[in-house]
């Protein structure tokens, strides 16, 4: 079996376990909303980028049904978004929050770079990394706006006692 | 000559956006969660049925990127699920709930069968109308349970 598929299988085992471990019980709804909203964003963004030939993933799970990397768009990036959201420094100064954005976008870009260096799961070039930098800043920001808006619902507000 | 498939697709996109107007103002948060949870399901299963050669969508948008129906999986079915969950007869007796869900399944299946017969939007390879019916029933019920859990709605 191709080593790329081993990486894909490993991701599908490890990342759900990480999610299961890091999500506190009282924030499970917030985490799920983040995960699902980010999936919608990556679905849209990756579809658009692939359509214009700006993104490619040679080795993928649904080889025939789609040209998107289902593993990256459905699992890896949304997982990163959940971690970003759970660790967000809510009451900190602007610079601290900005650094949080840059740190997690850095994590995502490094991961993309590693994946493209050692596997064929994703083809990444310098310009696609630069595009991704802006895309992920925008996506994380949108995702955060959505989750904050959603959590205003009376049934979803957390107790801070 | 009219291109029937693309006209239908376009009408469906328009109908999907117009239908958003009929989501009650105070239910937008609920609606968004229902929408996202259904996408979580349809993205995966939509790809699966195409990959396993069960269903084919000869005429579709974004044909170079996906062999699935982006319209149905990303927009149409999640929006239908919103209305299904928001207007679910929660206080009714069991058989009325079954009837309500069955009505949605039957409606969707009829549309699909018509499209299979008369258009190139969708064709069955190893599939049948009752598989659609059952899977829609399962997907709608699953979404409703998730919605009830998410917003801590107690059974009456």
Interface residues (C-beta under 8 A of the other chain):
Chain A: X29 X32 X33 X36 X37 X39 X40 X43 X44 X47 X50 X51 X62 X63 X64 X65 X66 X67 X68 X70 X74 X146 X149 X150 X152 X153 X155 X156
Chain B: X29 X30 X32 X33 X36 X37 X39 X40 X43 X44 X46 X47 X48 X50 X51 X62 X64 X65 X66 X67 X68 X70 X74 X150 X151 X152
